[in-house]
Amino acid sequence: MNYKKDFPIFNHNPWLVFFDGGASVQKPKVVIDGVSDFVAQDYANIHRWMYDLSERSEKMYHDSKEAVARLLGWCKASEIFYTYNSTYGINIVAQALVRSEFLKKGDVVLLGIWEHHANVLPWQILSEMFGFEIKFVGITDEYDIDWNDFDKKYDHNVKVVAMSHVSNVTGMIYDMKAVHQKLRESTFFLVDGSQSLPHFAVHVEEISCDCLVFTGHKMMAYTGIGAVYLKKEWMKNLNPMVAGGGTVEDVSVTGHRLASGTDKWEAGTPNIVWAASLLYAIEYIESLGGLEAISQHESELTAYALKKFHTLEKSGKISLIWPKQSEKRVGVFSFVLSDSKNFQVIGEKFAEHNIAIRCGGHCAYPLHKSLNVQWTCRMSMYIYNDKADVDKFFEVLEKIV
Ligand SMILES: Cc1ncc(COP(=O)(O)O)c(C=O)c1O
């Protein structure tokens, strides 16, 4: 299946091999045209209902959330609110847990050592202000959750467990269902789906999380739109720190009454236009056969690349930073060259051949520190990549090593 033809970036850059989807993916024509048509034909501010345009805009916004609800396995659209990205989603929820006094001094937040900084810093900054503690669960030599470490650290002080479903460095998939099975009813369970939802179907009911965040630009929507799934009772009982227009039922000089439902979570004019981009991205995914089809395409390509990586690893010139089992991973591959300390140069060498990869700490310094590597080169795939891209990547990598 040739998905590349759906992405105009490859018409404009015919030699481009784009392996930086872990950072952000390219946009299909249907998303670009869909957004442009929406703005040209239907755009107005929402939540007004005064005139036809506003109604059409409102309908699109609602359809967008319905599409997210379908994507997450038919949860309710009323359990979804929009933010700018995953980072904002985690910050908003973390702050709400503190503001609502669920998370207090003496409590513990348990994270994975593989977290992206987006799921570290919001907790660290709040912990400095409010006095709760943060602990990190380690990984085994096979990059999986160290369950002994989990059991040791998950004591009665743990109020929140917040973990990335997939590592943006190793591509390892962490079993969120298994994590949930370990949790007490009273533990708030947040899943960072930033690197899982772009690659495979994630159903919130199946993993039984209280909250799931994801970011639109990693799954073909535009930058600046992210979504938070928050279970109904948390949606109702937590109160966000960010407030303003649209979040209140009533305001007077002496106080205010917050709105109920998703409204109280979306302060100010929402990102209506980019919500349209998320709608069209999800419709495009559905037209391909859903995330299952994406997953199928990527796992074939992943297996193809893995073979080549392992052959190269045997030469001793590169070290691979990921699990051996291919069924527990997505198409994100990080590696280091045995005899090179300068990651910038390697990235530039690939760039000279029109191959986009990323080299550095990938906003996952705790993981890199725990593995004793300062940086890694990361090649990350998405639906538009094919075997010819992989072959070209290895031609260049072999030359470099
Ligand atoms: C696992 C993970 N979580 C969170 C994020 C943050 O995403 P955003 O920058 O869109 O907020 C990323 C981005 O790379 C990520 O890989």
The ligand as a Tripos MOL2 file, in Angstrom:
@<TRIPOS>MOLECULE
LIG
   16    16     1     0     0
SMALL
NO_CHARGES

@<TRIPOS>ATOM
      1 C1          5.9600   10.1270   25.2580 C.3       1 LIG1
      2 C2          5.7510   11.5860   25.0100 C.ar      1 LIG1
      3 N1          5.0020   12.2830   25.8700 N.ar      1 LIG1
      4 C3          4.7580   13.5810   25.6950 C.ar      1 LIG1
      5 C4          5.2720   14.2560   24.6130 C.ar      1 LIG1
      6 C5          4.9880   15.7170   24.4660 C.3       1 LIG1
      7 O1          4.2370   15.9910   23.3420 O.3       1 LIG1
      8 P1          3.8980   17.5140   23.0160 P.3       1 LIG1
      9 O2          5.2420   18.1970   22.8340 O.co2     1 LIG1
     10 O3          3.1150   17.4810   21.7770 O.co2     1 LIG1
     11 O4          3.1870   18.0560   24.1810 O.co2     1 LIG1
     12 C6          6.0670   13.5720   23.6890 C.ar      1 LIG1
     13 C7          6.6690   14.2790   22.5440 C.2       1 LIG1
     14 O5          7.6150   13.8590   21.9460 O.2       1 LIG1
     15 C8          6.3050   12.1940   23.8890 C.ar      1 LIG1
     16 O6          7.0500   11.4920   23.0360 O.3       1 LIG1
@<TRIPOS>BOND
     1     1     2 1
     2     2     3 ar
     3     2    15 ar
     4     3     4 ar
     5     4     5 ar
     6     5     6 1
     7     5    12 ar
     8     6     7 1
     9     7     8 1
    10     8     9 2
    11     8    10 1
    12     8    11 1
    13    12    13 1
    14    12    15 ar
    15    13    14 2
    16    15    16 1
@<TRIPOS>SUBSTRUCTURE
     1 LIG1         1 GROUP 0 **** ****
